[in-house]
């Protein structure tokens, strides 16, 4: 028996249902924000992985020129498949190729030749070719058999206007990451 004047502790079913309903509404409102953060993270990660791969290829070409022989490192951006890679395989392990489908779902990857400040039109429409650069033993990069085409820009775009561009200055082997375009 309950002692006179004492209440039992606990919540009523109505109170629990109200709290659950409020939590459901808050979760419904927050889901789009989380999705946007996920896409932003994926686009930023893709840009950072590209920079890392570029720097590893540049460093390997300077540190091990004898190992290269007649096969210098080539960095390739494949716009048709939303991918980028280095060949031959870099020393010391690590990943040498990335694709949006498996590494950065929802991210589009494309590049513009010889442009550093241009923005693509229609979110990469018509960008289905490849951009390939060869690293020389000094760490600079150039397009084979084409003069004055060392510079290029690689674009990473995810839904929700999450955009990053990486400007590559091939003559000096420098790189710059910029948010948006």
C-alpha positions in Angstrom: 0.0 0.0 0.0 1.0 3.5 -0.7 1.7 5.7 2.3 -0.7 8.6 2.7 0.6 11.9 1.1 3.3 10.2 -1.1 3.2 10.1 -4.9 4.6 7.4 -7.0 7.5 8.4 -9.2 7.4 8.0 -13.0 6.1 9.4 -16.2 2.6 9.1 -17.6 2.2 7.6 -21.1 1.1 10.9 -22.4 4.3 12.6 -21.2 6.4 10.0 -22.9 4.5 10.2 -26.1 5.0 14.0 -26.2 8.7 13.7 -25.7 9.1 11.1 -28.4 7.0 13.2 -30.8 9.3 16.3 -30.1 12.4 14.2 -30.7 11.0 12.9 -34.0 10.3 16.4 -35.2 13.8 17.5 -34.3 15.3 14.6 -36.1 13.2 15.2 -39.2 14.5 18.8 -39.2 18.1 17.9 -38.6 18.5 15.1 -41.3 19.0 17.5 -44.3 21.7 19.4 -42.3 23.5 16.2 -41.7 23.3 15.1 -45.3 24.8 18.5 -46.4 27.6 18.0 -44.0 28.3 14.5 -45.4 28.5 15.9 -48.9 30.7 18.7 -47.8 33.0 16.3 -46.0 33.2 14.0 -49.1 34.1 16.9 -51.5 36.7 18.2 -49.1 38.2 14.8 -48.6 38.4 14.2 -52.4 40.3 17.5 -52.8 42.6 16.6 -49.9 43.3 13.2 -51.3 44.1 14.7 -54.7 46.6 17.1 -53.0 48.1 14.3 -51.1 48.5 12.1 -54.2 50.0 15.0 -56.1 52.5 15.7 -53.3 53.5 12.1 -52.9 54.1 11.8 -56.7 56.1 15.0 -56.8 58.2 13.9 -53.8 58.8 10.4 -55.2 59.9 11.8 -58.6 62.5 14.1 -56.9 63.7 11.5 -54.3 64.0 8.5 -56.5 64.8 9.7 -60.1 67.0 6.6 -60.8 64.1 4.2 -59.9 61.9 6.0 -62.4 64.1 5.3 -65.3 62.2 5.8 -68.5 58.8 5.6 -66.8 58.2 8.9 -64.9 55.2 9.3 -62.6 52.0 10.4 -64.3 49.1 12.0 -62.5 45.8 11.5 -64.4 42.4 13.0 -63.8 39.8 10.9 -65.6 36.7 13.2 -65.9 34.5 10.5 -67.5 34.9 8.2 -64.5 35.2 10.8 -61.8 38.6 9.4 -60.8 42.3 10.4 -60.4 45.4 8.2 -60.1 49.2 8.1 -60.3 51.1 5.5 -62.3 53.4 3.7 -61.8 52.6 2.8 -58.2 54.2 5.1 -55.7 56.8 3.7 -53.3 56.0 3.2 -49.7 52.5 1.8 -50.1 49.4 3.9 -49.9 46.6 4.3 -52.4 47.6 5.4 -55.9 44.1 5.7 -57.4 40.8 7.1 -56.2 37.3 7.0 -57.8 34.3 8.9 -56.7 32.0 5.9 -56.9 33.9 4.0 -54.2 35.9 6.6 -52.3 33.7 9.7 -52.4 30.1 8.8 -53.3 28.2 11.7 -54.8 31.2 13.8 -55.8 31.9 14.8 -59.4 35.5 15.3 -60.4 36.5 17.2 -63.5 39.4 19.3 -64.7 40.2 22.2 -67.0 43.4 22.4 -69.0 45.7 25.5 -68.8 43.1 27.3 -66.6 43.6 28.4 -63.1 40.8 30.9 -62.5 38.1 29.7 -64.8 35.0 28.0 -63.5 33.4 25.1 -65.3 30.0 25.7 -66.9 27.0 23.7 -66.0 28.7 21.8 -63.3 31.2 20.1 -65.5 29.0 19.5 -68.5 31.0 18.1 -71.4 34.0 17.4 -69.2 34.6 13.8 -70.1 38.2 13.8 -71.2 41.4 13.2 -69.3 44.1 15.5 -67.9 47.4 13.8 -67.6 50.7 15.4 -66.3 54.1 13.8 -66.1 56.4 14.7 -63.2 60.0 15.4 -64.1 63.0 14.8 -61.8 62.8 18.4 -60.5 59.2 17.9 -59.3 57.5 20.1 -61.9 54.8 18.6 -64.1 53.9 19.1 -67.8 51.7 17.6 -70.4 53.6 15.4 -72.8 54.5 17.0 -76.1 52.5 20.2 -75.5 54.2 23.4 -74.7 52.8 25.9 -72.1 50.2 23.5 -70.6 51.6 22.9 -67.2 48.8 24.6 -65.2 45.4 23.1 -64.7 42.5 23.1 -62.2 40.7 20.1 -60.8 37.2 20.6 -59.5 35.4 18.6 -56.9 31.6 19.1 -56.5 29.0 17.4 -54.4 25.2 18.1 -54.0 24.2 21.2 -52.0 26.7 23.5 -53.7 29.7 21.9 -51.9 32.6 22.8 -54.2 36.3 22.7 -54.0 38.9 23.5 -56.6 42.5 22.6 -56.7 44.8 24.8 -58.8 47.9 23.1 -59.9 50.9 25.3 -60.9 52.9 22.7 -62.8 56.0 24.7 -63.5 56.9 25.0 -59.8 55.0 21.9 -58.6 52.8 23.9 -56.3 49.1 23.4 -55.5 46.4 25.6 -54.0 43.0 24.5 -52.6 40.1 27.0 -52.8 36.6 26.6 -51.5 33.9 27.1 -54.1 34.3 28.7 -57.5 
